[in-house]
Amino acid sequence: MSPPRDLRASLAQAGYTPGRRDVAPLVALLVDDPDAGPAVRRALARADASVVAAAIVSALDGAAEASAARLVPALGDAAATATAARVALLAGLDDARPRLRRAAVTALGKLGGDEARAALCAYWDRPDLPADHRRAAAEALGKVGGDQAALRLAATPADGGGDAELVRRRDRAILIALRDADDAPSEVALDVAPATPMVMVARCRAGLETVLAGELHDAGLAVDRLGPGLVGVILAGPLAPLLAARTLLTAGVVVELDRDADADAIAQALARPEVQGLLTAWTRGPVRWRLDFERGGHRRALVWAAAARTRALAPALRNQPRATTWDVVVTADQRHLELRPHRFTDTRFAWRVADVPAASHPTIAAALARVAGAHAGEQVWDPFCGSGAELCERGQLGAAQLHGTDRDQRALVAARANLDAAGLDATLVCGDALEHVPPPLDLIITNPPLGRRLRGDAAALLERFAARVPGLLARHGRLVWITPAHERTGAVLRRGGLGLRFARDLDLGGYEARLERWQR
Ligand SMILES: C[S@@+](CC[C@H](N)C(=O)[O-])C[C@H]1O[C@@H](n2cnc3c(N)ncnc32)[C@H](O)[C@@H]1O
């Protein structure tokens, strides 16, 4: 049957959803034209699955081997919802055409579920499977996962009977099968002290190192050294005090590698008794980990090889990227691992229940609040308050009269929700920062529009705002803010009689701005 011309035109349209009458001609096209495969399969996946199943089952009958095998992936797609397709797929494992059988194995692995697992285990148990079927079945067993699948994979001879490709697929499948076999809860224990003091790296936005170091010091931790975006800490007790630092982004235990990070070096480091001991002591439930790279990128081959080697040396450590408890990060110098807690209870920013597109990162809001300091009962205004992050963070430091303005009503709804969640009272007004008249102020704290999203000239807006500041502040009043144009805004503030007391250049994700504290 040659397909109508307009069917090919429909296939070329994105989002084409075939009607009932188009299904059989599409299946015929799949039989006749290998090149049409991907487009036809995409289209069939959008059609009624039971109609697709019926058309494929009828076309399979009598189709040549190669064409029949081409139909099976589409049958597998339909099997997710149509029983007839599932039944046909399972029957495919007993078909006389070997390529169809192999395609059914692959499709069942993708489909998953108990029925597919049982059928694939039985298929795996057949003696004398051709090598390409054994490999496909190994991969499929890995995908369906579960103890039964993992047991079978693990029982194959280590050298795969001389089939290197089978060994590669089997090892990968074992990791996947085990990864998905267990769903016991697991999280980092924040209240357990390490056996010996640990060197840790606490990370923050570049520019906030001294602020973070101050917070860590106040939490009773021994601060070791500072570097760009990081503070070294010696931790002799539990992890919990680290979370007193509100500018902290991540914290990790540093483990030295004995050579550049390859799969063996990573596995050997993780398998060291003191490292395994620490991970076990600091985890409630199974220790799950995933490999990551400070420099970014996926490096899949290294990830797989490191997972396989680690499993061999330290089976208690489970490489389970999707449910990880620990991120194991290869540092940029390739000579260290950083073991970063991934799954733990962090209530620092529990106030954050609502968001706006330009919301401050909470650690930035926390930095502004810390740099501002707190005097009991003072009058505080955020003229560009958005979702209220700075007001919430200032409120955490002690009682104050909080005022916020924003010209966007939706932002004020978000701010109200966040302040309520923080248990804070505040006066919120929809208004322009250049016109609103607040009471005499002890503190103006704000992360204003920096020009990334604002149409128009953010620097000009902030210069005009800066010109208002001296007239709004009480004696000794402070302005703590982030400015993207510190020379221009600084000149205005100085002219108004304010003195600069603190300044740090911040990296706001590839965008430079300066955090400042001015005083009247
Ligand atoms: C960077 S966002 C503030 C983010 C805020 N700190 C938060 O955490 O959500 C800047 C805010 O300034 C507001 N805005 C811009 N121009 C304004 C103006 N002239 N007066 C008042 N608000 C303004 C925007 O609506 C936006 O919500």
Ligand as a Chemical Component Dictionary entry (heavy atoms), coordinates in Angstrom:
data_LIG
# 
_chem_comp.id                   LIG 
_chem_comp.type                 NON-POLYMER 
_chem_comp.pdbx_formal_charge   0 
_chem_comp.three_letter_code    LIG 
# 
loop_
_chem_comp_atom.comp_id 
_chem_comp_atom.atom_id 
_chem_comp_atom.alt_atom_id 
_chem_comp_atom.type_symbol 
_chem_comp_atom.charge 
_chem_comp_atom.model_Cartn_x 
_chem_comp_atom.model_Cartn_y 
_chem_comp_atom.model_Cartn_z 
_chem_comp_atom.pdbx_ordinal 
LIG C1  C1  C 0  15.723 42.466 41.980 1  
LIG S1  S1  S 1  14.016 42.597 42.293 2  
LIG C2  C2  C 0  13.911 42.505 44.018 3  
LIG C3  C3  C 0  14.063 41.131 44.503 4  
LIG C4  C4  C 0  13.685 40.983 45.925 5  
LIG N1  N1  N 0  14.772 41.332 46.800 6  
LIG C5  C5  C 0  13.222 39.556 46.150 7  
LIG O1  O1  O 0  13.904 38.833 46.840 8  
LIG O2  O2  O -1 12.226 39.153 45.565 9  
LIG C6  C6  C 0  13.650 44.272 41.986 10 
LIG C7  C7  C 0  12.206 44.657 42.249 11 
LIG O3  O3  O 0  12.105 46.052 42.058 12 
LIG C8  C8  C 0  10.815 46.342 41.549 13 
LIG N2  N2  N 0  10.888 47.688 40.952 14 
LIG C9  C9  C 0  11.494 48.070 39.805 15 
LIG N3  N3  N 0  11.418 49.425 39.665 16 
LIG C10 C10 C 0  10.768 49.881 40.754 17 
LIG C11 C11 C 0  10.422 51.182 41.217 18 
LIG N4  N4  N 0  10.730 52.277 40.496 19 
LIG N5  N5  N 0  9.783  51.281 42.390 20 
LIG C12 C12 C 0  9.462  50.194 43.116 21 
LIG N6  N6  N 0  9.772  48.948 42.730 22 
LIG C13 C13 C 0  10.422 48.791 41.571 23 
LIG C14 C14 C 0  10.526 45.210 40.622 24 
LIG O4  O4  O 0  9.126  45.054 40.476 25 
LIG C15 C15 C 0  11.185 44.022 41.337 26 
LIG O5  O5  O 0  10.251 43.321 42.119 27 
# 
loop_
_chem_comp_bond.comp_id 
_chem_comp_bond.atom_id_1 
_chem_comp_bond.atom_id_2 
_chem_comp_bond.value_order 
_chem_comp_bond.pdbx_ordinal 
LIG C1  S1  SING 1  
LIG S1  C2  SING 2  
LIG S1  C6  SING 3  
LIG C2  C3  SING 4  
LIG C3  C4  SING 5  
LIG C4  N1  SING 6  
LIG C4  C5  SING 7  
LIG C5  O1  DOUB 8  
LIG C5  O2  SING 9  
LIG C6  C7  SING 10 
LIG C7  O3  SING 11 
LIG C7  C15 SING 12 
LIG O3  C8  SING 13 
LIG C8  N2  SING 14 
LIG C8  C14 SING 15 
LIG N2  C9  SING 16 
LIG N2  C13 SING 17 
LIG C9  N3  DOUB 18 
LIG N3  C10 SING 19 
LIG C10 C11 SING 20 
LIG C10 C13 DOUB 21 
LIG C11 N4  SING 22 
LIG C11 N5  DOUB 23 
LIG N5  C12 SING 24 
LIG C12 N6  DOUB 25 
LIG N6  C13 SING 26 
LIG C14 O4  SING 27 
LIG C14 C15 SING 28 
LIG C15 O5  SING 29 
# 
